Amino acid sequence: MFDNFYGLSGKPFQLTPDPEFYFRSITHRKALSYLGYGLAQGEGFIVITGEIGSGKSTLIAHMMESLDTSAVTVAQIVTSKLDEEEVVHVVAGAMGLDVEGHDKATALTEIESFLHDEARAGRRCLLVVDESQNLSVEALEELRMFSNFQLGSHPLLQTLLLGQPEFRTTLQSDPGLEQLRQRVIAAHHLEPMQKNEIEPYIIHRLKKVGWDGNPSFDQRVFAELHEASDGIPRRVNQIANRLMLMGAVEERSRIDAAMLQTVLSEMDAESAFPEAPPSPSPSPAHVAPAVEAADTSPDKPTAFDVATISAALAERDAQIAELQDAVVALSHQINVPEIDDVKPEIEAMREQIAAIEARSFEQERSIRQTLTMLIEWIEGEMDSSKAA
């Protein structure tokens, strides 16, 4: 929406990694230097760690663009909780190998054969492992074993490990990873952007989509944006997205600090959702207890969930259906002379149905608005967890 209002050619603050938007912050320049050095060695392990949203995936995507694909074969995996046997099969799959059955020894043989073939063809192999903090120590040790594959004295595989801060801690301190530590030839931890980097970061991304100075920004916005985001690129993007959207909705040509504080307040309220969901109507007693019984603890943000809302809607519909059935049943008896006196009761029921439908319309609208907000919030959280 706001990209059209401000005449932009695309979305400047998208949350998914895009090498086109790579920004050379101080910490990312250092990381790229370590990557360059490590790749030049052609062996061992390179380790890049950072907070969620610190730009690891964007950095690697940028690095990938610089690689000569005719000389380097890259296999990339995003790990979940894998054990030592599962990780072997996942690596084989990333290399395009179709291993019959689920035999670890066969998979290892296929991987080694593939690496030999690539080396004889003059290509080096790079394995990129994202979300390495999910791997067990045993699985990491299995990856270390891949570094033993050689053709003569030439190592056949180099591995790049990406992970969150806890992976850095595990790698530094776990006694079971001593041999892996000895194979690490370059490592860097991505730090948050510095305060003076927020403005050039924002301007850099805007210019990538044709920004011509509209909207402009008060200087206070950048300082306060750094404080609110802790200098984490994805958090900056999230806030900047909302800020630009507010600017478009209110048709502003200048973004100021007051707008930023409004956006931050709204986002704070949404992160606490659904601790105090709106009460659609005081009359249906079944709705309020369901909300009160919901678990609103911080680690269960979706306690006021789709099931609760669906149950409320279903019970409301059942009440209407019951009254309608009663009207139909009584209507079938209207032509019987001795019970003509039920006609007033039928009319009364019809009026009751109309009243319930009117009231339930407002109830349904409130519930569906709540459901929409919940779904948008969940989708946002899912997007944030997909790419670090």
Secondary structure, 3 states (H helix, E strand, C coil): CHHHHCCCCCCCCCCCCCHHHCCCCHHHHHHHHHHHHHHHHCCCEEEEEECCCCCHHHHHHHHHHHCCCCCEEEEEEECCCCCHHHHHHHHHHHCCCCCCCCCHHHHHHHHHHHHHHHHHCCCEEEEEEECHHHCCHHHHHHHHHHCCCEECCEECEEEEEEECHHHHHHHHHCHHHHHHHHHEEEEEEECCCCHHHHHHHHHHHHHCCCCCCCCEECHHHHHHHHHHHCCCHHHHHHHHHHHHHHHHHCCCCEECHHHHHHHHHHHHHHHHCCCCCCCCCCCCCCHHHHHHCCCCCCCCCCCCCHHHHHHHHHHHHHHHHHHHHHHHHHHCCCCCHHHHHHHHHHHHHHHHHHHHHHHHHHHHHHHHHHHHHHHHHHHHHHHHHHCC
